[in-house]
Amino acid sequence: MKKLLSSPALKKLILPLLMIGMFNASAQQKIGGLALYTVRDNMGADAKATLMAVAEAGYKNIEAAGYRDGKFYNMSPKDFHKLLKEVGLAPISTHQGGVTLENADNMIADVKAVGFKYFVIPVPPMGLRDDYKQLATVLSTLGEKCHKAGLKLLYHNHDFEFKKGNDGIVTIDYLLENTDPKYVNFQMDLFWVTKAGEDPVAYFKKYPGRFKMWHVKDMDSEGKFAPVGRGQINFSDILAEKKLSGMEYYMVEQDNTFDIAPLEAIKISHKGLIEIGFK
């Protein structure tokens, strides 16, 4: 190789190819997405430095969770889009917890301006936690609005949606059975499904294709949040049913990293993703 590279002509030919190979090898480690809620305090302190650290940890996609008064992390949609492009992160989804029927159109326009694909409802909006029928109606209305704008609406679960109400109805089942998949689908939080005592794969089988995105977060022996691969959730079996679930993207999230700094926890989780077989 040294003799080959001693020729100026061959250097011009071979070195670029070697550099491409090195780049591709590095790019193969760029997998998955991160829900920025995990690093929310860091984002509040220095958004650019945090996003650079997220990219450096190996993530290629992000989910926002910092929208207020028409801005994402105190940046206009245009400026946030520019920053994400600068650091090499793709905007995939955003949690829009404050959405109402009155402000939805403005929110949708802002979400579109950043370049997000998914408009995610992270909790029942407008105080509808205990009114699953009205919640289904509102989600359907918001889903139609998103569809017209070229976005996809997802509803994100916690554990309470899997519990039977006084009338025997399970909220998540009602939502799945009473919304049109053309307009409304779901972001399954694997931790909260497990916390509720349910099996994610059983839901994939019962409602195939409805879970377009996952929140990948682990659970330790005490039932607390843990970095991916450091807990007890059998992600390998869940991942094997990716196609059945309809999953198109996944986001690592750890609501509380406890005694591990968030920017360190996301590195551990990214390593866990690779070891489990996520791509």
C-alpha positions in Angstrom: 0.0 0.0 0.0 2.9 2.4 0.8 4.4 1.8 -2.7 1.0 2.3 -4.3 0.4 5.6 -2.5 3.9 6.9 -3.4 2.5 7.5 -6.9 0.9 11.0 -7.1 -1.6 9.7 -9.6 -2.6 6.8 -7.5 -2.9 8.9 -4.4 -5.5 11.1 -6.2 -7.4 8.0 -7.1 -7.1 5.9 -4.0 -7.2 8.3 -1.1 -10.7 9.6 -1.9 -12.0 6.1 -2.0 -10.3 5.3 1.3 -11.9 8.4 2.9 -15.3 7.3 1.5 -14.9 3.9 3.1 -13.9 5.5 6.4 -17.0 7.8 6.3 -19.3 4.9 5.5 -17.9 2.8 8.3 -18.6 5.7 10.7 -22.0 6.4 9.2 -23.1 2.8 9.9 -23.1 3.6 13.6 -25.5 6.5 13.1 -28.7 4.8 14.0 -32.0 5.6 15.7 -33.5 8.6 17.2 -33.5 10.4 20.6 -36.5 12.0 22.3 -35.1 15.3 23.4 -37.2 15.2 26.5 -34.3 13.0 27.9 -31.9 15.9 27.7 -34.5 18.7 28.3 -32.4 20.5 30.9 -29.4 20.4 28.6 -31.5 21.8 25.8 -32.6 24.6 28.0 -29.0 25.5 28.9 -27.4 25.2 25.5 -29.5 23.8 22.7 -26.7 23.8 20.1 -24.1 22.1 22.2 -26.7 19.5 23.3 -27.7 18.7 19.8 -24.1 18.3 18.8 -23.6 15.9 21.7 -26.7 13.9 20.6 -25.3 13.6 17.0 -21.9 12.7 18.4 -23.5 9.9 20.5 -24.5 8.3 17.3 -28.2 9.3 16.8 -29.4 10.5 13.5 -33.0 11.4 14.3 -34.7 13.5 17.0 -38.1 14.0 18.5 -38.7 17.5 20.0 -40.5 18.2 23.3 -40.0 21.9 23.7 -42.6 23.8 21.9 -44.1 27.0 23.4 -45.6 30.2 22.0 -44.7 29.3 18.4 -41.1 28.4 19.1 -39.1 25.3 19.6 -36.6 25.6 22.4 -36.9 29.4 22.1 -36.1 29.3 18.4 -38.4 30.1 15.5 -39.3 27.0 13.4 -37.0 28.3 10.7 -34.1 28.7 13.1 -34.6 25.3 14.7 -34.7 23.7 11.3 -31.5 25.4 10.4 -29.7 24.3 13.6 -30.8 20.7 13.1 -29.5 20.7 9.6 -26.2 22.2 10.8 -25.6 19.5 13.3 -26.8 16.7 11.1 -29.9 15.6 12.9 -33.2 14.8 11.1 -36.5 16.2 12.6 -38.9 13.2 12.7 -41.5 13.8 15.4 -42.5 16.4 18.0 -44.6 16.2 21.1 -47.3 18.9 21.1 -48.8 18.6 24.5 -50.6 22.0 24.5 -52.6 21.4 21.3 -56.3 22.4 21.2 -58.8 22.6 18.4 -58.3 26.3 18.4 -54.5 26.4 18.1 -54.0 23.3 16.1 -53.7 25.0 12.7 -50.9 27.3 13.9 -49.1 24.4 15.6 -49.3 22.3 12.5 -47.8 25.1 10.4 -44.9 25.5 12.8 -44.3 21.7 12.9 -44.3 21.6 9.1 -41.9 24.5 9.0 -39.3 22.6 11.0 -39.7 19.6 8.7 -41.2 17.1 11.1 -43.1 14.1 9.8 -45.1 13.2 12.9 -47.3 15.4 15.1 -47.5 13.5 18.4 -50.1 13.9 21.1 -48.1 13.0 24.3 -51.0 13.1 26.8 -54.8 13.4 26.5 -55.2 17.1 25.4 -57.8 19.5 26.7 -58.4 17.6 30.0 -59.8 14.5 28.2 -58.0 11.9 30.3 -61.2 10.5 31.6 -63.4 10.9 28.5 -62.1 8.4 26.0 -65.0 8.9 23.6 -64.4 12.6 23.2 -60.7 11.9 23.1 -61.2 9.7 20.1 -63.2 12.4 18.4 -60.6 15.1 19.1 -57.8 12.8 17.9 -59.7 12.1 14.7 -60.3 15.8 14.1 -56.6 16.6 14.7 -55.6 13.7 12.6 -57.6 15.0 9.6 -56.0 18.4 10.0 -52.5 16.8 10.1 -53.3 14.6 7.1 -54.4 17.6 5.0 -51.1 19.4 5.9 -49.0 16.3 5.0 -48.3 15.3 8.6 -49.1 12.1 10.4 -50.7 12.2 13.8 -49.7 9.8 16.6 -51.0 9.3 20.1 -48.4 8.4 22.8 -49.4 6.2 25.6 -48.6 6.0 29.3 -49.8 3.2 31.6 -53.2 4.6 32.5 -54.7 4.0 29.1 -54.3 0.3 29.6 -56.4 0.1 32.7 -60.1 -0.7 32.7 -62.4 2.1 33.6 -65.5 1.7 35.8 -67.4 0.8 32.7 -65.0 -2.0 31.8 -63.6 -0.1 28.8 -59.8 0.0 28.2 -59.0 3.5 26.8 -56.2 2.4 24.5 -58.4 -0.3 23.0 -61.2 2.1 22.5 -58.9 4.6 20.7 -57.5 1.9 18.5 -60.9 0.6 17.5 -62.6 3.9 17.1 -60.1 6.0 15.1 -59.3 5.7 11.4 -55.7 4.6 10.7 -55.7 6.9 7.8 -55.7 9.8 10.3 -54.7 8.5 13.7 -52.0 6.0 14.7 -49.9 5.4 17.8 -46.5 5.9 19.3 -46.0 2.9 21.6 -44.0 3.6 24.7 -42.6 0.2 25.5 -41.8 1.1 29.1 -45.3 2.2 30.0 -47.0 -0.7 28.2 -44.7 -3.0 30.3 -45.4 -1.0 33.4 -49.1 -1.5 32.9 -48.6 -5.3 32.9 -49.3 -5.7 29.2 -47.3 -7.3 26.4 -46.3 -5.0 23.4 -46.2 -7.9 21.0 -49.8 -9.0 22.0 -50.9 -5.5 21.0 -49.1 -5.7 17.7 -50.9 -8.9 17.0 -54.3 -7.5 18.0 -53.9 -4.2 16.2 -51.3 -4.8 13.4 -49.8 -1.8 11.7 -51.0 0.8 14.1 -47.8 1.5 16.1 -45.8 3.6 13.7 -43.2 4.7 16.2 -41.8 3.3 19.5 -40.4 4.9 22.5 -37.5 2.6 23.5 -36.8 2.9 27.2 -35.8 0.2 29.6 -37.0 -0.7 33.1 -34.8 -1.8 36.0 -35.6 -4.5 38.6 -37.3 -1.8 40.7 -39.6 -0.7 37.9 -37.7 2.5 37.3 -36.4 4.0 34.0 -33.0 2.6 32.9 -30.8 3.1 29.8 -31.6 0.8 27.0 -29.9 -2.6 27.6 -29.5 -2.0 31.3 -32.9 -3.2 32.3 -35.3 -6.2 32.0 -37.4 -5.4 28.9 -37.0 -8.1 26.2 -36.4 -5.7 23.3 -35.1 -8.5 21.1 -38.5 -10.3 21.0 -40.3 -6.9 20.5 -37.9 -5.9 17.7 -38.6 -9.2 15.9 -42.2 -8.0 15.5 -41.2 -4.6 14.0 -43.0 -5.3 10.7 -46.2 -6.5 12.4 -46.3 -3.4 14.6 -46.0 -1.0 11.6 -43.0 0.7 13.2 -41.2 3.2 10.9 -39.1 5.0 13.5 -38.1 4.6 17.1 -36.9 7.1 19.7 -34.8 6.4 22.8 -36.3 8.2 25.8 -35.4 8.1 29.5 -37.7 10.4 31.5 -35.3 10.4 34.5 -31.7 9.3 34.3 -31.2 9.4 38.2 -27.5 9.3 39.1 -26.3 9.2 35.4 -25.9 12.5 33.6 -28.5 12.6 30.7 -25.8 13.0 28.0 -24.0 10.0 29.4 -27.2 7.9 29.6 -27.9 8.5 26.0 -24.5 7.1 25.0 -25.2 4.0 27.1 -28.6 3.6 25.4 -27.1 4.0 21.9 -24.6 1.2 22.6 -27.5 -0.9 23.9 -29.4 -0.3 20.7 -26.6 -1.7 18.6 -26.0 -4.7 20.9 -29.8 -5.6 20.7 -29.8 -5.3 17.0 -31.7 -2.0 16.3 -30.8 -0.4 13.0 
